[in-house]
Amino acid sequence: MNKHRTSLLLAGLSATTGAALVAGGCALAAPRWRGPITEHFDGKRFRSGEPLEDRFGSFLRWITNRERGAWRDFTDTPPGARPPDRVNTGALRATFVNHSTVLLQMDGLNLLTDPVWSRRVSPVSFAGPRRHRPPGLRFEDLPPIDAVLISHNHYDHMDLPTLRRLARAHHPTVFVGLGNAIYLEKRGVGRAKDLDWWESASLGPSVTVTAVPARHFSSRSVSDRDRTLWCGFVVEGRSGAFYFAGDTGWGAHFEEIGRRFPALRLALLPIGAYLPRWFMAPAHIDPEDAVRAHETLRAATSIAIHFGTFAQADDGELEPVEELKAALARRTDPRPRFLLLDNGESLNVPPVGTRRSRARS
């Protein structure tokens, strides 16, 4: 195996066990996107505005000298209460399920971000990162799901068993970055729609979704790195706008998103899988960066995601939470409205310019 392919074992830090190789390599690969050359697509592969280097030596240094933080084996928590079927125009309700999975309810619509209800985030059921706490909502308690936002194709974000289950039960439209729709449709997930960065689509009356840039990468196997596009999303409606970052390192895209969407009511920002910084920083912001992103975006409220469920990097289970609290404590005038929700906890997100209303449900 050459250096390039070995480094692709990263696969979003969810394939560090080599599970992709065990499962058959190319059989898992995403198809190559065929489209015009753009500033982020060279005709073969996509790239971020600040590209990630293919760092074989750094990968080997990390994987052979890991200093893993502490994780409890499993923390059982009761699920949150069943959410309302819909919320009225003007309301924005967010329920933290786990990892990067959030239920957003606004303007009579229900959306899920990167839904994961599986026990493991891996191409196989017997290996790969397993969950350390249950989903915060029972799948059976979900309200009708109208749309799903998939930020990229790593296994902890594009979970095929969950997406097939959603397709059977709810028939949502699934929005993905370029090249991912055909992959999903061939694997039993219909109604998938590709979006390029800054491309928009309608979700319903007066509600639109726009794919926005992120600094990350894509892969489902050792042979398909960056064949499909990764992204974040901004959803706008009468209730305002929210931003879902997906996975991302720090980059100029935060400033540009804030400029194009100047009144974000909510931002969902990742805080975990960030250690060691010398290796993870290009693709994953840390808690300090997340607060800086909140400030750069000028979001009214932010909620932390991507922590506490799957052990993927070297940060321990509680380190992202502790570091986020420390980062917020360093900012006192005024302290950012950046919240940590418990498993299954819901937030009635206040309109821009008002104080928060927090509801356990």
N, C-alpha and C positions, 0 to 999 in steps of 0.2 A: 504494500500500500504506500502511495507517495505521500509527501508531507502535506499537500493540499487536502487530500481526502481525510487524512488522520485528524487534521485540525477541525474538520467539519463535525467531528463527534460531539462538539459543543451542543449543537441542536437545541439551542435555547436553554442550556444548562439542565434540561430534563432528560438528556440522553448520556450523561456522563458515565453511566454504568456500561455503556456499549450495547444497550438493548436494541438499538437500531440495527447493528450488525447481526445480532443473533436472529432477528426477525426476517432477515433476507435482503437488506440493502436496497438495491434498485427497485424491488417490487413495491417499496413504500414511497418511492420518489414522486415528487410533484412534477407534472408535465411542464415542459419549457414554454414560457410565454412567447407568443409570436405577435409582435407589434412594432410600431414605428420607434425609431431612436429618439430619446428625449434626454433631458439633463440628468435624469436619474435611471435611465435604461439604455445600455450600450448596444442593444440588439441581441444580447445573450443573457445578461444578468442585470439585476437592479442594484442600485447603490444609494447610500444615504448622502445627504448634503455634505456631511463630514464623514467620509468613508471609514469603515472598520478595516483594519489591516488583517491579513490572514497570518496569524502569529503562531506558527507551529511550535517554536521554541518556548514561547510564553505559556502555551497550553500545556506542554509537557512539564514545565517547571511547576505550574499550579497543580496538575493532577497527580504528580508524584511527591509533592510536599504540602499536602493539604493540612490546614489547621481548622478543623470543623468546630463550629460553635455547638453548644448544648441544645438538644431538643428532647422534650418529653416524648415517651413512646406514643401515647395517644391521650388526648384530652377530650373526654366525652362531654358534650354540652347539649342541652335540650334545644330543639329547633325553635325558631321564632314562630309567632302566630301566623295564620294564613293572612296574606295581604288582601286589601279590598280588590274587587274585580277591576275597577277603574278608578281614576281620580279625575276631578273636574278640570276644565280649562282654567289656567292660572296656578294650579298646584304642581309641585314637583316633589316626588317622593322617591327616596333611594333606600333600598334594602341591601345590606352587605351580606352576601351568601357565603363566599369564601374566595381566597386567592384573588383573581381578577374578575370574579363573577359578581355582578351587581344587577339587581332588578331596578330599573328606572320606570316610573309611572308619571306620565304628563299628558295633558290635552286629550284624555281619553284613550291613550295608547300605552302599551306595555312593551318594554324592551329589555333584553338581557345582553350583557357584555361578556364575552369569552366564557360561555357557560361550561362548568365542569362539575359533574356529579359522580364521576368515576372514582374508584378506590385508588387507582394509580394513573399517573400521566406518563404514558409510555406506549410504544407500539405493541407491547405484549402485556398480558394480564399477570404474569408471574414475576416480573422484574421491573425495575425503574422506580422513580420516586413515588412513594405512597403517602396518602394523606395522614396527617397527625391530628386532625379534628374533623368532625362530620360537617357536611354542608349546613349552613345556617337556616335553610328552608328545606322542607321535604319537597321532593319533585312533585308529589301529588298535590301540594298546596299552592303551586304556582297559579296565578291568574292566567287568563288567556294571553298567550305571547304573540304579539304582532310582528316583531322584528328581532333579529339577533345581529349583534355587531361583533365580528371576528377580526382582531387586530393583526394576527399573523398566524403562520401554520405550525408553530411549535406545539408540542403535545400538551403542554399545560395551558394552552389557549385555544387550540382547535382540537377539541376532544370528540372524536367521531362517535363513540357510543352515546354520549349525551346529545349530540346534534341529531343523530338518527331518532333518538327517543323524542326529542322536541318536534322533529318533522312529522312523526306519526301522531303525536298527541295534539299539536297546535298548528302545524303547517305555516310557520312563520317565513317571512322573507329574510334571507341571510345575506348580509352585506359584508364583502371581503375585499382585500386588495387584489389588484390585477393578477390573473392566472389561477386564483384559488377556486373560482366557481366551478370550472369543469372538473377539478379534482373532487370536489364535494359531490357533484351530481353523479359522477361515476361510482361513488361509494355510498349511494343511497340517501343523500341529503339534497333534496330538490329546492327549487325556488331560491337559488343562490345568484347574487348579482355582483359582478366585479366593479370596483371603483378605482380610478387613478387618484393620486394626490390632487386635492382641490376640486375634484369632481363631486357633484351633488346629485341626489335623487330624492324623490318624494316619498315620505312615509305615510302621509295622509293629509287631510285638509289642513293647510297652513303649517305643516311640519316637514322639515327637510333634514337630511343627513348629508354631511360632507366628510369625505376622507381627507385626512391631513397628514403631513409628514411626521416621521419618527426616525430616530437614529438607532437602527437595529439591524437584523438580518433574518433570513428565512431558511428553513431546511426541514425535511421530514426524514431524510436518510443521508448517507455519506456521499451521494452523487448529485444532489440537487440544490446546493447552496445558492441562495439569492435568485432562484428561478421565478419566484413569485414575490409580489410586493407586500410589504408590511406597512402599517399605518396606525394612526389614531383616528378618532371620529369626533366631530362636533354635530350635535343635534339641536336644531332651532325650531321653536314653535311659539305659540302665544304665551306659554309659560316661561319664556326665556330660552337660554341656551346652556347646554352642558357639554363638557369636553371629557372624553375618555382617552387617556394617553396610551393604553396598551403597555408594551415594553419599550423603553427608550433610554439611551444615554443622553447626556446633556448636549444641546446644540442650539443653533440659531433659530430652529423651528419654533421654539417656545415664544420668542419675541414676535415672529411672524404670525403665529396663531392668535396671540393676544392683540395684534394690530388689526387683523381681519375680523376678529370677533371680540369687540371691545367691551362687552358687558356680560361676561360669563357668569351665570348664576351658580354654577357648580363645576369643579374639576375633579376627576378621579385620577389620582397620581400614585404610581408605584413607589414603595419604600424598601422592598426586600430584594434578596439575591444580589447583594452589592459588594460582598467581600470575597477575595482581597481586592482592594481598589485598584492596585496596579494592573490587574487583569480585567476586572469587571466594568470599570468606569466607562469604556467606550459604548457599551450596550445597555447598561443599567444605571440609572441615577440612584443615589443614596438618599437617606432622609434629609440631610442638609440641602442637597440638590432639589429635592421635592419641595421644600419650603421656598427655595429660590425660584423654582418654577411657578409656584402659587403666586409669588410676588410679581414675577415677570409677566405672567398671564393676566394679572390684575383680577383674578377670580374672586368673587364675593365669598364663596365657601369652597373648601376642598375636603375630600375624603381620601384616606389612605387605602391603598389596595396592594395586592401582591406581597403578602406577608403571612406568616403564622400557620400555613397549611401544608406546604410541601418544602422539604429541605433540599435546596437545589445548589446553593453556593456555600460559602463558609461562615456566613453570619448565623448566629444561633436563633432559636425560636423567638426570643424576646428582645434581641438586640435592635431590630428595626424600630420597635415601639419605644424603647428607651432612648434611642438616638433621635427619633422624631420629637419626643418630649423635650430633650435637651436643646435641639435646634429651635424649637418654639420658645423655650425659656430665654434664649438669647435675644429674642425680639420682643420688646415690651412696650413699644410706643408706636402704633398699637400692636398687640399680639395678633398674628394672623388667625383667621377663623379656619383652622385646619384640624379635622376631627378624626379620631380613631373610633370606629364602630365595632361593637361586639358582634360575634357570630349571630346572624339573624336579626340584628338591630336595624331599625328603620329611622330615617331622618326626614321630617317634613322640611325640605330645604327652603329657607326664607327667601323672599324676593331680594334682589339687589338693593342694598341700602337699609335692610332691616335686620333685626336680631334673629338668631336661630331658634327653631322649635324642634326639640328632640323627642322622639316617641319610640318606646320599646314596643315591638310587636313581632 
